[in-house]
């Protein structure tokens, strides 16, 4: 099943979702309303190759917890993502066994192509 992990209150996520094709056939998962499970995160990890690739270093908690000055391990990245939704780089799309992480233009274009747009 194709999925999108997003934050409903995020303007960028809303803009991306608004531009998705109407017949996108995606399961929508608002990570604030329904936190991601360890199994879901591990599925993302298998596709992404690392927890760090899924981790948002733009999160305000990243700065306020002074994590940028710590040597974080893969276990740390996993722990923080599971502890608070803000640490997941958003949105995350899983389409036909491929993962698209974040909102960069090249990533969104690749995701749209994977959706057949």
C-alpha positions, 0 to 999 in steps of 0.5 A, spaced: 500 500 500 502 506 498 502 511 504 504 518 506 506 520 512 505 528 514 503 533 519 496 536 517 498 542 521 504 543 516 503 548 510 508 545 506 505 538 507 498 541 505 501 544 499 504 538 497 497 534 498 493 539 495 497 538 488 497 530 488 493 527 483 486 526 485 486 518 484 493 518 488 491 511 491 495 513 498 493 512 505 494 518 509 497 518 516 497 524 520 503 523 524 501 528 530 494 524 530 497 517 530 504 517 532 508 512 527 509 505 530 516 502 531 514 497 525 512 503 521 519 506 522 523 500 521 519 499 514 522 506 512 529 505 515 529 498 510 527 503 504 531 509 506 538 505 509 538 509 515 534 513 520 538 519 519 536 520 512 529 520 516 531 525 521 529 532 520 535 537 523 530 543 521 526 541 527 526 546 533 527 541 538 533 539 534 536 546 536 532 547 543 535 540 545 542 542 543 542 535 539 546 539 533 552 539 538 552 531 540 554 525 536 548 522 534 548 514 533 542 511 528 539 508 535 539 515 537 535 518 531 530 512 531 529 513 539 528 521 537 523 520 531 519 515 535 519 520 541 516 526 538 513 527 531 517 533 529 523 529 528 521 525 522 523 529 516 516 530 512 512 528 508 515 521 507 511 517 501 512 510 500 510 508 493 511 502 490 516 500 495 520 506 494 521 512 499 521 519 498 523 523 504 522 531 505 519 536 501 525 538 496 523 540 489 527 534 486 524 529 491 517 532 490 518 531 482 520 524 483 515 522 487 510 525 482 513 521 477 512 515 481 505 516 482 504 517 474 504 524 474 
